[in-house]
């Protein structure tokens, strides 16, 4: 998984701090992975952990029916 793909998947699931808390890591760890910083590779384990998190359903404001 590329850093860009990792970031996209994280954004689907929430904020850096929120997702980091769910994964049990510091938010800076996610930030460095997303930036592709050397020394912060995205392991298969990190990829699977991210993908295992539920993607919240979008809840919008209900629209009024057309009359």
C-alpha positions as CSV (number, residue, x, y, z in Angstrom):
1,X,0.0,0.0,0.0
2,X,1.4,3.4,-0.9
3,X,1.4,6.4,1.4
4,X,-1.3,8.0,-0.7
5,X,-3.6,4.9,-0.5
6,X,-3.0,4.7,3.2
7,X,-4.0,8.3,3.7
8,X,-7.1,7.8,1.6
9,X,-8.2,4.8,3.6
10,X,-7.5,6.7,6.9
11,X,-9.5,9.7,5.8
12,X,-12.5,7.4,5.1
13,X,-12.3,6.2,8.7
14,X,-11.8,9.6,10.5
15,X,-9.2,12.0,11.7
16,X,-5.5,11.3,12.4
17,X,-6.0,11.3,16.1
18,X,-9.3,9.3,16.1
19,X,-7.9,6.6,13.8
20,X,-4.6,6.5,15.7
21,X,-6.5,5.9,19.0
22,X,-8.5,3.0,17.4
23,X,-5.2,1.5,16.2
24,X,-3.4,2.1,19.4
25,X,-0.6,4.1,17.9
26,X,0.4,7.8,18.1
27,X,-1.1,10.0,15.5
28,X,2.3,11.1,14.4
29,X,3.0,7.5,13.3
30,X,0.0,7.7,10.9
31,X,1.1,11.1,9.7
32,X,4.6,9.9,8.9
33,X,3.3,6.8,7.1
34,X,1.0,9.0,5.0
35,X,3.9,11.4,4.2
36,X,6.1,8.4,3.1
37,X,8.8,9.4,5.6
38,X,11.8,7.1,5.4
39,X,12.0,4.8,8.4
40,X,8.2,4.7,8.6
41,X,7.1,2.0,6.1
42,X,3.6,0.8,5.8
43,X,3.9,-2.9,6.7
44,X,1.3,-5.4,5.6
45,X,0.3,-5.6,9.3
46,X,-0.4,-1.8,9.3
47,X,-2.2,-2.0,6.1
48,X,-4.5,-4.8,7.3
49,X,-5.1,-3.0,10.6
50,X,-6.3,0.1,8.8
51,X,-8.5,-1.9,6.4
52,X,-10.0,-3.8,9.3
53,X,-11.5,-0.6,10.7
54,X,-15.1,0.1,9.9
55,X,-15.9,3.0,7.4
56,X,-18.6,5.1,9.0
57,X,-21.8,5.6,7.0
58,X,-22.4,9.1,5.9
59,X,-25.3,10.7,7.7
60,X,-26.6,13.8,6.0
61,X,-29.4,16.1,6.8
62,X,-32.7,14.5,5.7
63,X,-34.2,16.3,2.7
64,X,-37.8,17.5,2.7
65,X,-39.9,15.6,0.1
66,X,-40.8,17.5,-3.0
67,X,-44.4,18.7,-3.0
